[in-house]
Amino acid sequence: MSRATPLILATAIFMENMDSTVIATSLAAIAADIGTDPISLKLALTAYLVALAIFIPISSWMADRFGARRVFRLAMLVFMIGSIGCAFSGSLAQFVGARFIQGMGGAMMGPVARLVLVRMTPRHQLVDAMAWLTIPGLIGPIVGPPFGGFLTTYFSWHWIFIINIPIGLLGMALVGIALPNETRNKPRNIDGKGFVLAGLAFALFAFGCSVISLPALPPIYGFVAAALGIGLGYFYTRHALATEYPLLDLRLLRLPIFRVSVVAGSFFRLGQGAVPFLFPLMLQLSFGLSPFESGMVTFVAAVGALAAKFVANWIFKLWGFKYPLLIASLVSTLGILVMGFYVPSTPIPLILGILVFTGFWQSTFWTGSNAFVFADVEDKDAGQANVISQVWGQLMFAMGVAVGGGTLELAHRLRGGGELALADFHMAFFVVSAISAVAVVMFLRLPRNAGHQLMSGPHMH
């Protein structure tokens, strides 16, 4: 297998990762332009993540049903249509709708790329191929904030979405040339009822939690939507436990390590999900940095993350899973807590140093937890475990944005309104770091040898 294949597939992941980091840097500018406030724009971030959570579960079924190459190209097309929609949005509702369309495309791109790679690559080359797939994905967050900030500051924010069009067209052309139209597995029947129940439950719950704290809509809408989402979630759970092949097989949560991975990972992601929303906004609104300057600050976390990719494997081989996951979640939580103490006079080199260090440990956490999820999962259930952890992860990132934005709005109201103040951001960081700290406690309680079965076998990525 040539190196070209993972790199071509990675164009999509690069486009998606760059896009999600770029938008955080440009939120304040977009909000000012379409006549809304920055906190309301968290709906656009949430809409994207909810679309991922709804459509990731059916991505592998679509690839089996219609062929991975066709689905992959279609996903890129949908993503580009969403990008054009974002660039031409004139209101909050249009922008949120366009982001949802982008999310539908994004939900198919990442998982289908991984699926194509797993099917085309001999097992002993898979680790290498996956590394080539993830490197452009990691470069996206490094390039994204300074590049997006540059376009927003010196041109206009519309360009951060228009730039996806040439990248997407190039990707579609390369996929057409280089990817074989592979043989398909016979798709198993899709759980249609589960798809509708789970999709509605995710969407209503995340929308509800975002709206509760929105200045734009009365909070009662949020409470009703969130309650409906929880109710549908209950019905989905009953349906899933009674169905042979449910969309998301919740029976896997009986496995102790899988359960800890998902639950502790949820608290970790809730904390991490809020930071890309809160931190660039604080730098721009309270520290007075331009989008370009704020992007130049935030991108260094990705430099630490890239460095970790080269040593993370070795760390887990040496120390097992418990202690590295514990240290990584502790450092990441403290990294959020420290943001609650930054003031405009805090030396920038100090902020940069802390970001590189926390970025390194966060990336180590992702590498370890991506493998740790599978520690007590049988091979036949690996696909389901992957989908559950991905979907739940996206949903928790969306919840992080909702909680971070909600705390910010609450602190702002308790203080009596007016402009967003530095104290409002500090309060949000304190609350979010407290949530993230739950993961530390859960990893602390793991047995010392948790995940040992991944160390001896050929599983370790």
N, C-alpha and C positions, 0 to 999 in steps of 0.2 A: 504494500500500500504506500502511495506517495505521501509526502508531507503536505502536498498541495491540498488534499481533501480536507483535513481538519482546518487548514487555514482559510479555505473558501467558506466552509461552514461557519468559521469564526467571524466572517465579515458581518453576519447577522447579529451575532452576540456582541460584537464590538459596537455596532450601531445602536443596539438596545441599551447597553451599559453606558455608553457615552450620553445617550439621550436622557437617561434617568438622573445622571449626575449634573448634566448641563442645566436641566430645568430648575434644580434647587438653587443654583447660582443666580438665575434670572427671575426668580419669583417676584421680587419687589418691583422690577421694571415692568413685568407683564401685568401685575396688579394695577399699577398706576395707569397703564395704557388702556386696559379694557374697563376701567372704571369700577374696580372692586378693591377690597383691602387684602393684604397678603395672607391673613389668617384664613379667609374664605377660599383662597386658592389651594389650600391643603386638600380640598375636595377633588382637585385635578390629580393630585398625587394619589389620593385614595382610589379614585375611579380606575386609574391605571392598574394598581395592585389588585383591585377586586376583579377586574377583567382577567388578570393572570390566574387568580384563584379559581375562577369559574371555568376557564377554558383549558388549563393545563391537564385536568383529568382525562379529557377526551382526545388529547393530542396524539397519543400512541394508537388509539383506535382509528383516528382519521388517517394516520400514516399507513396502517394496515389495510384500511378500506380503499383508499384512493392512491396509494403509493407515496413514499416519503418525499421523493423529489418534487412531485406535483404540489403536495401540501406545503413543503418548505418554500417553494417559489410563491405560492398563493399567500403564505404568511408574510413574506417580505412585501408583497404588493399591498396587503391590507395595512401593514405598518406604515408604508409610504402614504397611503390615502389618509390615514390618521394624522400623519405629519403635516400634510398639506392643509388638512382641516384646522390643526393647531395654529399654523402660520396665518390663516385668514380669519381666525376667531375674533369677534368683536364684543363678545359678552362672556360672563362666567359660564353660563349654561352651554354655549357653543364650545368653549374651551374644554369643559369637563366631558362633553360628548365625544369630542375629537380624541381626547386622551384615552377614553374607554375603547374607541376603535383601535388606537395604537396598541393598547393592552391585549386586544384580541389577537392581533398579529404577533406581538411579543410572546404570548402564551404558547404559540405553536412553534416559534423559531428555536428557542433554546432547547426544549425537550426533544423536538424532532431531530435537531442537529446531533444531540447526544445519541439518539436512537440509531440514526444512520451510521454514525461512527462505530457504535458497538457491533452493528451487524456486518460492517465491512472489514473490521479489523480482527486479525488473529489475536487470541487472548493475551499472548505473551507480549504483544506490541501495544496493548490498550493503554497502559499507564503513560507511555510516551505520546501516543496519539491524543489522549485527554489533556496532556500538558500543552501540546500545540494548540488545542482547541481553547484552553482557558487563558493563554498568554494575551491574545488580542483583547479578550474580555477584561483582563486586568488593566490593559493599557487605556481602555475607554475611560475609566474613572480618573486616570492620571491626566489624560489629554482634556477630558470633558470640562472641568471647572475653569481652568485658565482660558481655554479656547472659547467656551460659551460666554465667559465674562468679557473676553476681548470683543467678541461679536456684539454683545449686548451694549457694552460701554461705547464702542467706536462706530458701530453701524446701527443695527436695531435687533431686538430679541427675535424677530421673525426668522432671521437667518439661521438660528440654532435648529429650526425644524426643516427649513428648505434644504439645508446641507445633507439631510438624510436621503434626498432623492437621487443624486448621483451615486452615493454609496450603495443604495438599494438596487439601482439599475445595474451597476457593475456586478453586485452579488448575484442577481438573477441571471445575468448573462453567463457568469462563470459556472454557476450551478448547472445551467443547461448544457454547457460544454463538458464539464469534468465529472459530473456525477452520473453513474450508470442508472438506468431506470430499473431499480433492483427488484428481485422477486419479493412478493409480499406474503406475509403470514396470513392465514385465513383469520379474519377478525372474529373475536368472540362477540356474542350479542352485547349490544350496549345497554347499560342500565338507564333507560330513558327517564323513568320516574325519579330515580336517584339524582340524575343530572339536573332535572327541574327543581327538585326539593333543595338539593345542596346549593345550587347556583343562587336561588332566591334567598335562601337562608344567609349565605355569605354576603350577598349584595345588600340586603335590608339591614343586616346587623352592622356592617361597616359604614353604610350610608347613615344609619341612625346615630352611631357613635360620633360621626363627624359633624352631623347637623346639630346635635345637642349643644355643642359649644359654638355654633356659627352665629355671628352677629346678624346674618342676612335673613334667617328663617326663625319662626317661633320654635322654642325648644320642644314643644309637645309633639311636633312632627317627628323629631329625632327619637323621643321615647317610644312612640307608637311603632316606628319602623324597627327599632332595635328589639322591642318586645316581640313583634311579628317574626323577626329573624330568629330569635331564640326558640320560639314556638315551632317554626319550620325545621329548625335544627333538631329538635326533639323528635319530630315525625321522621326526619331522615334517619336518625339513629335507630329507631324502631324498624324502619324499612331495611336498613343495611344489615342489621343482625338477623333478619329473617330471609335474606336473599342469598342465593348461592354465589353469584358473582357481582357484588355491589360495586358502584362507581368508586367508592373509597371504603376499603374493608376495615372497619373499626375494630374487628376482632384481634388485629395485630397489637392493639394497645394492651392486651394481656401480657405481652412479653416485657419483662421488667426493664431491660436496657433500652429497648425501643421506646417505652413509655417515658423513661427519664429523659432520653434524647429529645423527644418531641416537647415535653412539658417544660423542662429547663431551657431548652432552645427557644421556646415561646417567650419566656421572660427576657432572655438575652436579646431576642429580635425586637421585642417591644421597646427596649431601651435604645438599641442601635437604630431602629426605624425612625425615631424622632430626631436624631442628630442632623441628618442631611437637610431636614426642614428648618430646624431651629437655628443651627450654627451660622449658616450663610446670612440668614435674616438678621441675626444679632450683629454680625460684623458690618452689615450694610446700614441697618436702621439705627443702631446704638453707637457703633464705633465710627460711622461715617465713611466706610470704605466704599469704593466703586465696585460694581460686579466683577470687574477684571481683578482688582486687588483682592477681593474676598476669594475669588477662584484660585489666585496664586497662593493663598494661605491654606485653603481646604485640600488642595490636591496632594499635599505632602503625605497625608495619611495613606494614600494609595502607593507611595514610594515604599513606606514601611511594609505594606501588604505584599508588594512584589518581592521584597527581600525575603519575607517569610516563606514564600513558595519554595525557595531553594533549601531551606533547612527544616521545614515543618516535619517532613517524613522522618528525618533523623531524630528529631525531638521525641516523636511518639515511639519510635523503635527503642530509644534509650530508656524512656521513663514510663512507657505505657500510656494509658488514656487519662486516668483520674487526675493526676497532678498537673499535666499541661492544660487540660480543660479548666481545672480549678484556677490556675494562675491566669489563664487567658480571660476567663470571665471576670475575675477580680480586677485585673488591670483595665479591662474595657469599662467596667462599672466606675472605677476611680477616674478614668479619663472623662466620663460624662460629668461626674461630680465636680471635677476641677473647672469645667466650663462655667459652672455656677459662680466661680470666683473671679473670672476674667473681667477686667475693666479696661477702658481705652488706653490707660497708661501701662498695662501689662506688656513687658518686652515681647515683640513679635518672635524673636529667635526662641524664647522659652516656649511659646505656644506651638511653634513648629516642631521643636524637639519632642514635646509631649505627644503631638499628633503622629509623628513618625513611630514613636515607641508603642503607642496604643494601636496604631494601624498594623504593626508587626504582629502583635498578640491577637488582634481580631482575626487576621488572616489565618493565623495558626489555629484559632478556634474553628473557623469554617472548614479548614482541611481535615482536622481531627473529627469534627462532628459529622461531616459528610460520610466518613467511613464508619464511625461509631454507631450511627443509626442502624447499620446492617449487622451489628455484632451478634445478636441472637435471632436474626431473621433467616428462615430457610431460603434456599435459592429460588424456589417456586414462588415465594412471596416477595422477592426483591423488587419487582416492578411496582407492586402495590405500596411497599414501604417507601420507595422513591417518590411516588406521586403524593402520598399522604404528607411526607415531610416537606416536599416542595410547596404544595398547596397551602398547608398550614403555615409554613414560613412566610409566604407572600402575604397571607392574611394578617399575620402578626406584625409584619412591617407596616401594613396599612393601619393597623390599630395603633402602632407607635406614633405615626403621623397624627392620628386623631387625638391620642392622649396628650402628645406634646403641644399640639395646637390648642386643645381644650384647656390645658393648664395655663397656657399663655393668655388665653382670652379671659379665663376666670381671675387670674392674678390682676389683669388689666382692669376688669370690672370692680374687683374688691378695692382697688386703689382709687376708683372714681372716674375711670375712662380717660379721655384725652389721647395724647400720643402714646404709642407703646414705649415703655421705659425699660432701662437695663434691668431693673429689679424684677420685672415680669419675666424676662428671659431666665434670670437666675432661678426664680421659683420653679419654672418649667424644668430646668436641668436637674434641680434637687429631686423633684417628684419622679422624673424618668430614671434617674440613677437608683432611687430606692426600689423601683420595680425591677430593674436589671439585677439588683443585689440578690433577689430570690434565687436566680440561677446559681450564684456562688454557693448558697446554702445547700442547694440540691446536689451539686457536684461534690461538695464536702462529704455528703452522706453516702456516696458511692463506695462499694467495696474496692479495696486496693487493686485487685486484679481484673476489674471490670474491662471487658473488651479484649481479654487476652487471646480469645479465639481468632482475632484478626491478625495477631502478630505472627503466629506460626504459619498460617495458611497463605495461599496466593492472593488473598482478598485485598491486601493493603494497597490503596492507590497512592 
